């Protein structure tokens, strides 16, 4: 805690306290008034006084806060009007804790009769134990010492602020010693911190797995619907809500005397804050969260490192580096999107810029201890932007549209990193394809071997079972040979002549041949067709070529190897029998 600079005075009815608290919230003052005890708390300030007289809180007290001077003035009624409080100039004694001015014996002889009450008092003392905060008298810094300190803030007009805010320093900025660090040293330290914070793995992960980032790039913030103001329309396209109007009424109207270099730094610092704000709105899709104050001040070198830029390109490079080093989404496309968003806001004129600054002011105002940045930068920007000329804003928008930042400008070796990652990814894909191809060929060969084994085992078994269950079937001939047959009459005549020519043939054999012929005649059926069923077409054609109208004798369904054909050309009767 910080003990504020204070001063005490009095009149007949009131004790007047003047406290200097420039870097605190105007809406959060805590007062405690009880007899001779007075306590004041407004983060990061705390004051406890032990007064020489008694004061009361009866409704007559009144307070006033001068924002420009950071001076808080309080009138507290005296319990006894007209009483004179002595020693109000003795600041050291007033800061001493209550009871420390009385000298009590270090050792006391306590009787046993009151031991019980002593125990009760000890328990009460433990419950009411008051942790005393060590305090020091505030000493005003001389002008010579302030001149030796390096300046920062809006227009580089502040110094000595962080000398007494050491506890809050690490939660607000990354610069360790802003009072004793020059602009060149701040920039060098910032670049070193960014280089060490850059994570190639995080960057490549967002580069190749960009599904969420693609959705963020498609988001349409509120300023995308704005159009450049015209002379007739002015800046009425941008509207302010009631809270924003109330905050504008609370600002103190003031003038800023800035030289040319300070104005140049102020414009570039404004652009740096707008870029960080545009990224935050796009990354959260317009819905601020608890990380919003951190994101805005972390991405802005102006807010985080008290940086002062010399040209527009330095602002873009610094913003691009910080986007790829610190936030959750680290993609270069978000850098380009934020630059386009900032140009769109600047095109809308002073009203669009003021609306963004009021939103940043609200985000910082609701966060501890980011509200200190409001006192250093944002409040002054909200007041200053209302007095600048509109053509200055539009000229900055035009310059931003013409400017461009590339990956090589960030000096983080992004192109080399992406090329190496692409080569590695291609090699991994080739290895995976080769491994998958080898695995597929191996599995297919195993399956074919397995199928062959199963077919050998299963097929042989099936053939054996089939041979056991059914008798062997006759196989059809590969080709049918059709032998031309002589006419039946010729065959019978030849047979008869041969029989007659053999004198040795017995009468019994002739009789047997005749009986067989008769039996064959009974078994044969005469077909009127000229085609022979069951005979190949070639044989039929040959037969029909010789006998166009002959009568064919078909065998009966019963098995009979004999076929006797009679034609009209022969003109012979059946006189004999042919035995095969």
C-alpha positions as CSV (number, residue, x, y, z in Angstrom):
1,X,0.0,0.0,0.0
2,X,1.0,3.6,-0.6
3,X,0.7,6.3,2.0
4,X,-0.6,9.4,0.1
5,X,0.7,12.9,0.5
6,X,-1.7,14.6,3.0
7,X,-2.2,17.8,4.8
8,X,-4.5,18.7,7.8
9,X,-6.1,22.0,8.7
10,X,-9.1,23.0,10.9
11,X,-11.7,25.6,11.5
12,X,-14.1,26.0,14.4
13,X,-16.4,23.1,13.3
14,X,-14.5,20.9,10.9
15,X,-11.2,19.1,10.5
16,X,-10.1,19.5,6.9
17,X,-8.0,16.7,5.3
18,X,-6.4,17.1,1.9
19,X,-5.1,13.9,0.3
20,X,-3.2,13.7,-3.0
21,X,-4.3,10.5,-4.8
22,X,-3.9,11.0,-8.5
23,X,-3.9,7.4,-9.6
24,X,-7.0,5.9,-8.1
25,X,-10.6,5.3,-9.0
26,X,-12.9,8.2,-8.3
27,X,-15.8,5.8,-7.4
28,X,-14.1,3.7,-4.8
29,X,-13.3,5.6,-1.6
30,X,-13.6,3.9,1.8
31,X,-13.6,6.1,5.0
32,X,-13.6,5.1,8.6
33,X,-14.3,7.7,11.3
34,X,-14.4,6.7,15.0
35,X,-13.3,9.2,17.7
36,X,-9.6,9.8,17.2
37,X,-9.2,7.2,14.5
38,X,-9.4,8.1,10.8
39,X,-8.8,5.6,8.0
40,X,-8.9,6.2,4.3
41,X,-8.5,3.6,1.5
42,X,-8.6,3.9,-2.2
43,X,-6.4,1.4,-4.0
44,X,-3.4,1.6,-4.1
45,X,-3.5,4.3,-1.3
46,X,-4.1,3.7,2.4
47,X,-3.9,6.3,5.2
48,X,-4.4,5.8,9.0
49,X,-4.2,8.7,11.4
50,X,-4.5,9.0,15.1
51,X,-5.9,12.5,15.7
52,X,-5.3,14.7,18.8
53,X,-9.1,15.3,19.0
54,X,-12.3,13.5,18.4
55,X,-14.3,13.6,15.2
56,X,-17.8,12.3,14.4
57,X,-19.8,11.1,11.4
58,X,-23.2,12.7,11.7
59,X,-24.1,13.6,8.1
60,X,-22.5,17.0,8.0
61,X,-19.3,15.6,6.4
62,X,-18.6,16.5,2.8
63,X,-15.9,15.6,0.2
64,X,-14.6,16.9,-3.1
65,X,-12.3,15.4,-5.6
66,X,-10.3,17.4,-8.2
67,X,-9.5,15.0,-11.0
68,X,-7.0,17.3,-12.7
69,X,-4.9,17.7,-9.6
70,X,-5.7,14.3,-8.1
71,X,-6.6,16.1,-4.9
72,X,-9.2,14.7,-2.5
73,X,-10.5,17.2,0.1
74,X,-12.6,16.0,3.1
75,X,-14.4,18.0,5.8
76,X,-15.1,16.0,9.0
77,X,-17.2,17.5,11.8
78,X,-15.6,17.9,15.2
79,X,-17.3,16.2,18.1
80,X,-16.9,19.4,20.2
81,X,-17.4,22.4,18.0
82,X,-14.8,25.1,18.7
83,X,-12.2,22.6,20.0
84,X,-8.7,23.3,18.8
85,X,-6.7,20.3,17.7
86,X,-3.0,20.7,18.6
87,X,-0.1,19.2,16.7
88,X,-1.7,18.8,13.4
89,X,1.7,19.6,11.8
90,X,3.4,16.7,13.5
91,X,2.9,14.3,10.7
92,X,5.1,11.6,12.1
93,X,3.2,11.4,15.4
94,X,-0.1,11.3,13.6
95,X,1.0,8.3,11.5
96,X,1.9,6.3,14.7
97,X,-0.5,3.5,15.6
98,X,-2.9,4.0,18.4
99,X,-1.5,3.4,21.9
100,X,2.1,3.4,20.9
101,X,2.6,6.9,22.5
102,X,1.8,5.5,26.0
103,X,4.6,3.9,28.0
104,X,3.5,0.7,29.6
105,X,5.7,-1.5,31.8
106,X,7.1,-4.5,29.9
107,X,6.5,-6.8,32.9
108,X,3.5,-6.7,35.3
109,X,2.8,-8.8,38.4
110,X,-0.6,-10.4,37.8
111,X,-2.5,-11.9,40.7
112,X,-4.2,-15.3,40.4
113,X,-7.6,-13.7,41.2
114,X,-7.7,-12.1,37.8
115,X,-6.1,-14.8,35.8
116,X,-9.5,-15.8,34.4
117,X,-10.2,-12.3,33.1
118,X,-6.8,-12.1,31.6
119,X,-7.5,-15.2,29.6
120,X,-10.7,-13.6,28.3
121,X,-8.8,-10.5,27.4
122,X,-6.2,-12.5,25.5
123,X,-8.9,-14.2,23.4
124,X,-10.5,-10.8,22.6
125,X,-7.1,-9.5,21.7
126,X,-6.6,-12.4,19.2
127,X,-9.9,-11.7,17.6
128,X,-9.3,-8.0,17.3
129,X,-5.7,-8.3,16.2
130,X,-4.9,-5.4,13.9
131,X,-2.2,-5.9,11.3
132,X,-0.3,-2.7,11.2
133,X,1.0,-1.5,7.9
134,X,4.3,0.2,8.0
135,X,4.0,3.8,6.7
136,X,6.4,6.4,5.7
137,X,6.0,10.1,5.3
138,X,5.6,11.1,1.7
139,X,8.4,13.3,0.4
140,X,7.7,15.4,-2.7
141,X,10.1,14.8,-5.6
142,X,12.0,18.0,-6.6
143,X,11.8,19.4,-10.1
144,X,15.4,18.6,-10.7
145,X,14.9,15.0,-9.8
146,X,11.8,14.8,-12.0
147,X,13.7,16.3,-14.9
148,X,16.3,13.6,-14.7
149,X,13.6,10.9,-14.9
150,X,12.5,9.6,-18.3
151,X,9.0,10.5,-19.4
152,X,6.1,8.5,-20.7
153,X,2.3,8.6,-20.9
154,X,0.2,10.6,-23.4
155,X,2.5,13.0,-25.2
156,X,5.4,11.9,-23.0
157,X,4.2,14.3,-20.3
158,X,4.3,12.0,-17.2
159,X,7.2,10.9,-15.0
160,X,7.6,9.6,-11.5
161,X,4.3,7.7,-11.5
162,X,5.7,4.2,-11.1
163,X,8.2,5.3,-8.5
164,X,5.6,4.8,-5.9
165,X,3.6,2.1,-7.6
166,X,6.2,-0.7,-7.4
167,X,3.7,-3.3,-6.2
168,X,1.4,-2.7,-9.2
169,X,4.2,-2.2,-11.7
170,X,4.5,-5.9,-12.7
171,X,0.7,-6.2,-13.2
172,X,0.5,-3.2,-15.5
173,X,3.6,-3.0,-17.7
174,X,6.5,-5.3,-18.6
175,X,9.2,-2.6,-18.2
176,X,11.0,-3.1,-14.9
177,X,12.4,0.4,-14.4
178,X,10.5,2.9,-16.5
179,X,11.8,5.9,-14.7
180,X,15.4,5.1,-15.5
181,X,15.1,3.6,-18.9
182,X,15.4,5.6,-22.1
183,X,13.3,5.1,-25.2
184,X,16.1,3.2,-27.0
185,X,16.6,0.9,-24.0
186,X,12.9,0.2,-23.8
187,X,12.8,-0.8,-27.5
188,X,15.8,-3.0,-27.2
189,X,14.4,-4.7,-24.1
190,X,11.0,-5.2,-25.8
191,X,12.5,-6.8,-28.9
192,X,14.6,-9.2,-26.7
193,X,11.5,-10.2,-24.7
194,X,9.5,-10.8,-27.8
195,X,12.2,-13.0,-29.4
196,X,12.5,-15.1,-26.3
197,X,8.7,-15.4,-26.0
198,X,8.2,-16.6,-29.5
199,X,7.2,-20.2,-29.7
200,X,7.6,-22.0,-33.0
201,X,5.5,-24.9,-31.9
202,X,2.5,-22.7,-31.0
203,X,2.9,-20.8,-34.3
204,X,3.0,-23.9,-36.4
205,X,0.1,-25.4,-34.6
206,X,-2.1,-22.4,-35.3
207,X,-0.8,-22.3,-38.9
208,X,-1.7,-25.9,-39.8
209,X,-4.7,-26.3,-37.5
210,X,-6.6,-23.1,-38.3
211,X,-10.2,-24.1,-38.0
212,X,-11.0,-21.7,-35.2
213,X,-8.9,-18.9,-36.7
214,X,-10.9,-19.3,-40.0
215,X,-14.1,-18.7,-37.9
216,X,-12.6,-15.6,-36.3
217,X,-11.6,-14.2,-39.7
218,X,-15.2,-14.5,-40.9
219,X,-16.5,-12.5,-37.9
220,X,-18.0,-9.1,-38.7
221,X,-17.3,-6.4,-36.0
222,X,-19.7,-3.5,-35.6
223,X,-17.4,-1.1,-37.5
224,X,-17.7,-3.1,-40.8
225,X,-21.2,-1.6,-41.2
226,X,-19.8,2.0,-41.0
227,X,-19.2,4.1,-44.1
228,X,-16.9,7.1,-44.5
229,X,-18.7,10.2,-43.3
230,X,-19.8,12.7,-45.9
231,X,-20.0,16.5,-45.6
232,X,-23.8,16.4,-45.2
233,X,-24.0,13.4,-42.9
234,X,-21.0,14.3,-40.8
235,X,-20.2,11.6,-38.1
236,X,-23.8,10.9,-37.2
237,X,-23.4,7.3,-38.4
238,X,-21.7,6.4,-35.1
239,X,-24.0,6.4,-32.1
240,X,-23.1,6.3,-28.4
241,X,-25.0,4.5,-25.7
242,X,-26.0,6.1,-22.4
243,X,-23.0,4.8,-20.4
244,X,-20.7,6.2,-23.0
245,X,-22.5,9.6,-22.9
246,X,-22.2,9.6,-19.1
247,X,-18.5,8.9,-19.3
248,X,-18.0,11.7,-21.7
249,X,-19.7,14.1,-19.3
250,X,-17.4,13.0,-16.5
251,X,-14.2,13.9,-18.5
252,X,-12.7,17.2,-17.7
253,X,-12.3,19.5,-20.7
254,X,-8.6,20.4,-21.1
255,X,-6.2,21.6,-23.7
256,X,-3.0,19.8,-24.7
257,X,0.1,21.8,-25.8
258,X,2.1,19.3,-27.8
259,X,5.0,20.0,-30.0
260,X,5.4,18.4,-33.5
261,X,7.3,15.4,-32.2
262,X,4.9,14.8,-29.4
263,X,1.9,15.0,-31.7
264,X,3.5,12.5,-34.1
265,X,4.1,10.1,-31.2
266,X,0.5,10.6,-30.0
267,X,-0.9,9.6,-33.4
268,X,1.3,6.5,-33.7
269,X,0.4,5.5,-30.1
270,X,-3.3,5.9,-30.9
271,X,-2.9,3.5,-33.9
272,X,-1.0,1.0,-31.7
273,X,-3.9,1.0,-29.1
274,X,-6.5,0.6,-31.9
275,X,-4.7,-2.4,-33.4
276,X,-4.6,-4.1,-30.1
277,X,-8.3,-3.3,-29.5
278,X,-9.3,-4.6,-33.0
279,X,-7.5,-7.9,-32.4
280,X,-9.2,-8.4,-29.0
281,X,-12.7,-7.7,-30.4
282,X,-12.1,-10.2,-33.3
283,X,-10.5,-12.9,-31.1
284,X,-13.5,-12.7,-28.6
285,X,-16.1,-12.2,-31.4
286,X,-17.1,-8.9,-29.8
287,X,-17.8,-10.3,-26.3
288,X,-15.2,-9.1,-23.8
289,X,-14.0,-11.5,-21.1
290,X,-11.7,-11.4,-18.1
291,X,-8.7,-11.7,-20.4
292,X,-9.6,-8.6,-22.5
293,X,-7.6,-6.1,-20.4
294,X,-4.5,-8.3,-20.5
295,X,-4.9,-8.8,-24.2
296,X,-5.2,-5.1,-25.1
297,X,-2.3,-3.9,-23.0
298,X,-0.1,-6.9,-23.9
299,X,-0.4,-6.5,-27.6
300,X,0.2,-2.7,-27.4
301,X,3.8,-1.8,-27.1
302,X,2.7,1.7,-26.0
303,X,0.7,0.4,-23.0
304,X,3.0,-2.5,-22.1
305,X,6.4,-1.1,-22.7
306,X,5.7,2.7,-22.7
307,X,7.0,2.7,-26.3
308,X,7.2,5.7,-28.5
309,X,7.2,4.9,-32.2
310,X,8.9,7.0,-34.9
311,X,7.1,5.8,-38.0
312,X,4.0,3.8,-39.1
313,X,6.0,0.7,-40.2
314,X,7.4,0.4,-36.6
315,X,3.9,0.3,-35.2
316,X,2.8,-2.5,-37.6
317,X,6.0,-4.6,-37.1
318,X,5.7,-4.3,-33.3
319,X,2.0,-5.2,-33.3
320,X,2.7,-8.2,-35.7
321,X,5.5,-9.5,-33.5
322,X,3.4,-9.3,-30.3
323,X,0.4,-11.1,-31.9
324,X,2.7,-14.0,-32.8
325,X,4.3,-14.2,-29.4
326,X,1.7,-13.7,-26.6
327,X,-2.1,-14.2,-27.2
328,X,-4.0,-17.5,-27.6
329,X,-4.4,-17.3,-31.4
330,X,-1.1,-16.6,-33.1
331,X,-1.7,-16.4,-36.8
332,X,-0.4,-13.9,-39.3
333,X,-3.8,-13.6,-41.0
334,X,-5.1,-12.0,-37.7
335,X,-2.5,-9.3,-38.0
336,X,-3.7,-8.4,-41.5
337,X,-7.3,-8.5,-40.4
338,X,-6.6,-6.1,-37.5
339,X,-4.8,-3.7,-39.8
340,X,-7.8,-3.7,-42.1
341,X,-10.2,-3.2,-39.1
342,X,-8.2,-0.2,-37.8
343,X,-8.2,1.4,-41.2
344,X,-12.0,1.0,-41.3
345,X,-12.4,2.6,-37.9
346,X,-10.2,5.6,-38.9
347,X,-12.2,6.0,-42.1
348,X,-15.3,6.5,-39.9
349,X,-13.8,9.7,-38.4
350,X,-13.3,10.9,-34.9
351,X,-16.6,9.4,-33.7
352,X,-15.6,5.8,-34.5
353,X,-12.2,6.3,-32.9
354,X,-13.8,7.8,-29.8
355,X,-16.2,4.9,-29.4
356,X,-13.4,2.4,-29.5
357,X,-11.4,4.4,-26.9
358,X,-14.4,4.6,-24.6
359,X,-14.8,0.8,-24.8
360,X,-11.1,0.4,-23.9
361,X,-11.5,2.9,-21.0
362,X,-14.4,0.8,-19.7
363,X,-12.5,-2.4,-19.9
364,X,-9.5,-0.9,-18.0
365,X,-11.8,0.8,-15.5
366,X,-13.3,-2.5,-14.4
367,X,-9.9,-4.2,-13.9
368,X,-7.2,-3.9,-11.2
369,X,-4.7,-2.4,-11.8
370,X,-5.2,-1.8,-15.5
371,X,-7.1,1.4,-14.6
372,X,-3.8,3.1,-14.1
373,X,-3.4,3.0,-17.9
374,X,-6.5,5.1,-18.2
375,X,-4.8,7.9,-16.2
376,X,-1.6,7.6,-18.3
377,X,-3.1,7.2,-21.8
378,X,-6.7,6.4,-22.5
379,X,-8.5,9.3,-20.7
380,X,-6.2,11.8,-22.4
381,X,-6.8,10.1,-25.8
382,X,-10.6,10.3,-25.3
383,X,-10.4,14.1,-24.6
384,X,-7.7,14.9,-27.2
385,X,-9.4,13.0,-30.1
386,X,-12.5,15.3,-29.8
387,X,-10.4,18.4,-30.6
388,X,-8.4,17.1,-33.5
389,X,-9.3,17.8,-37.1
390,X,-11.2,15.1,-39.1
391,X,-8.8,15.3,-42.0
392,X,-6.0,14.2,-39.7
393,X,-7.9,11.0,-38.9
394,X,-8.7,10.3,-42.5
395,X,-5.1,11.0,-43.6
396,X,-3.9,8.4,-41.1
397,X,-6.5,5.9,-42.5
398,X,-5.1,6.5,-46.0
399,X,-1.5,6.0,-44.9
400,X,-2.5,2.8,-43.1
401,X,-4.2,1.4,-46.2
402,X,-1.1,2.0,-48.3
403,X,1.2,0.4,-45.7
404,X,1.9,-3.3,-45.6
405,X,3.6,-5.7,-43.3
406,X,5.1,-9.0,-44.4
407,X,6.3,-12.0,-42.5
408,X,9.9,-11.2,-43.2
409,X,9.5,-7.8,-41.6
410,X,8.9,-9.3,-38.2
411,X,12.4,-10.9,-38.1
412,X,11.1,-14.1,-36.6
413,X,12.3,-16.4,-39.5
414,X,8.7,-17.4,-40.3
415,X,9.3,-18.3,-43.9
416,X,12.2,-20.6,-43.1
417,X,10.2,-22.1,-40.3
418,X,7.1,-22.8,-42.5
419,X,9.3,-24.2,-45.3
420,X,11.0,-26.6,-42.9
421,X,7.6,-27.7,-41.4
422,X,6.2,-28.3,-44.9
423,X,9.2,-30.5,-45.9
424,X,8.9,-32.5,-42.7
425,X,5.1,-32.9,-43.3
426,X,5.6,-34.1,-46.8
427,X,8.3,-36.6,-45.8
428,X,6.0,-38.0,-43.1
429,X,3.1,-38.3,-45.6
430,X,5.4,-40.3,-48.0
431,X,6.6,-42.5,-45.2
432,X,3.0,-43.2,-44.1
433,X,2.0,-44.0,-47.7
434,X,4.9,-46.4,-48.2
435,X,4.2,-48.0,-44.8
436,X,0.5,-48.4,-45.7
437,X,1.3,-49.8,-49.2
438,X,3.7,-52.4,-47.7
439,X,1.2,-53.3,-45.1
440,X,-1.5,-53.7,-47.7
441,X,0.7,-55.9,-50.0
442,X,1.7,-58.0,-47.0
443,X,-1.8,-58.5,-45.9
444,X,-3.0,-59.3,-49.5
445,X,-0.2,-62.0,-49.9
446,X,-1.2,-63.5,-46.6
447,X,-4.8,-63.6,-47.6
448,X,-3.9,-65.2,-51.0
449,X,-1.8,-67.9,-49.3
450,X,-4.5,-68.5,-46.8
451,X,-7.1,-68.9,-49.6
452,X,-4.8,-71.3,-51.6
453,X,-4.4,-73.4,-48.5
454,X,-8.1,-73.5,-47.8
455,X,-8.9,-74.3,-51.4
456,X,-6.4,-77.2,-51.4
457,X,-7.7,-78.6,-48.2
458,X,-11.3,-77.9,-48.8
459,X,-11.4,-78.7,-52.5
460,X,-9.7,-82.1,-52.1
461,X,-12.0,-83.0,-49.3
462,X,-15.0,-82.1,-51.4
463,X,-13.8,-84.2,-54.3
464,X,-13.1,-87.2,-52.0
465,X,-16.6,-86.9,-50.4
466,X,-18.2,-86.6,-53.9
467,X,-16.4,-89.7,-55.1
468,X,-17.5,-91.6,-52.1
469,X,-21.2,-90.5,-52.2
470,X,-21.8,-90.9,-56.0
471,X,-20.5,-93.4,-58.6
472,X,-18.2,-92.1,-61.4
473,X,-20.1,-90.6,-64.3
474,X,-19.1,-91.2,-67.9
475,X,-17.4,-88.2,-69.5
476,X,-18.7,-87.0,-72.8
477,X,-16.2,-87.3,-75.8
478,X,-14.3,-84.3,-76.8
479,X,-15.6,-84.6,-80.4
480,X,-18.2,-86.7,-82.2
481,X,-17.0,-88.5,-85.3
482,X,-19.9,-89.1,-87.8
483,X,-19.2,-92.2,-89.9
484,X,-21.2,-92.3,-93.1
485,X,-23.4,-95.4,-93.2
486,X,-24.2,-97.4,-96.3
487,X,-27.9,-98.0,-97.2
488,X,-29.6,-100.7,-95.3
489,X,-30.5,-102.7,-98.4
490,X,-26.9,-102.8,-99.5
491,X,-25.8,-104.0,-96.1
492,X,-28.5,-106.7,-96.0
493,X,-27.8,-107.9,-99.5
494,X,-24.1,-108.0,-98.8
495,X,-24.8,-110.0,-95.7
496,X,-27.1,-112.4,-97.6
497,X,-24.6,-112.9,-100.4
498,X,-21.9,-113.6,-97.9
499,X,-24.0,-116.0,-96.0
500,X,-24.9,-117.8,-99.2
501,X,-21.3,-117.9,-100.3
502,X,-20.3,-119.7,-97.2
503,X,-21.3,-123.2,-97.5
504,X,-20.1,-124.1,-94.2
505,X,-22.7,-121.9,-92.4
506,X,-25.2,-124.1,-90.7
507,X,-28.9,-123.9,-91.0
508,X,-29.2,-123.0,-87.2
509,X,-27.2,-119.9,-87.6
510,X,-29.4,-118.7,-90.4
511,X,-32.5,-119.3,-88.3
512,X,-31.0,-117.4,-85.4
513,X,-30.1,-114.4,-87.6
514,X,-33.7,-114.3,-89.0
515,X,-35.2,-114.4,-85.5
516,X,-33.0,-111.5,-84.4
517,X,-34.0,-109.5,-87.5
518,X,-37.7,-110.0,-86.7
519,X,-37.2,-108.9,-83.1
520,X,-35.2,-105.8,-84.2
521,X,-38.1,-104.9,-86.6
522,X,-40.5,-105.1,-83.7
523,X,-38.4,-102.8,-81.6
524,X,-38.0,-100.1,-84.3
525,X,-40.4,-97.2,-85.0
526,X,-40.7,-95.5,-88.3
527,X,-40.5,-91.6,-88.2
528,X,-42.0,-89.7,-91.1
529,X,-39.5,-86.8,-90.6
530,X,-36.4,-86.5,-92.7
531,X,-34.3,-85.5,-89.8
532,X,-32.6,-87.8,-87.3
533,X,-33.0,-86.8,-83.7
534,X,-29.9,-86.9,-81.6
535,X,-27.6,-86.6,-84.6
536,X,-25.3,-83.6,-85.1
537,X,-26.2,-81.1,-87.8
538,X,-23.3,-82.0,-89.9
539,X,-24.3,-85.6,-90.1
540,X,-27.9,-84.5,-90.8
541,X,-26.7,-82.4,-93.7
542,X,-24.7,-85.2,-95.1
543,X,-27.6,-87.6,-94.8
544,X,-30.1,-85.2,-96.2
545,X,-27.7,-84.6,-99.1
546,X,-28.0,-88.1,-100.2
547,X,-31.6,-88.9,-99.2
548,X,-33.9,-85.9,-99.2
549,X,-37.2,-87.9,-98.6
550,X,-36.0,-91.1,-97.0
551,X,-37.8,-92.6,-94.0
552,X,-35.8,-92.6,-90.8
553,X,-36.2,-95.3,-88.2
554,X,-35.7,-94.1,-84.7
555,X,-34.8,-96.4,-81.9
556,X,-37.2,-96.8,-79.0
557,X,-36.3,-95.1,-75.7
558,X,-34.8,-98.4,-74.6
559,X,-31.1,-98.8,-75.4
560,X,-30.7,-100.3,-78.9
561,X,-27.5,-99.9,-81.0
562,X,-29.2,-100.8,-84.2
563,X,-30.4,-98.2,-86.8
564,X,-31.9,-99.5,-90.0
565,X,-32.7,-96.9,-92.7
566,X,-34.8,-97.6,-95.8
567,X,-34.9,-95.3,-98.7
568,X,-37.0,-95.3,-101.9
569,X,-34.0,-95.2,-104.1
570,X,-32.9,-98.6,-103.0
571,X,-36.3,-100.2,-103.6
572,X,-35.5,-103.2,-101.5
573,X,-37.4,-104.8,-98.7
574,X,-36.0,-105.9,-95.5
575,X,-34.6,-109.3,-96.2
576,X,-32.0,-109.7,-93.6
577,X,-30.9,-108.6,-90.2
578,X,-27.8,-106.8,-89.1
579,X,-26.3,-107.7,-85.9
580,X,-23.7,-105.5,-84.3
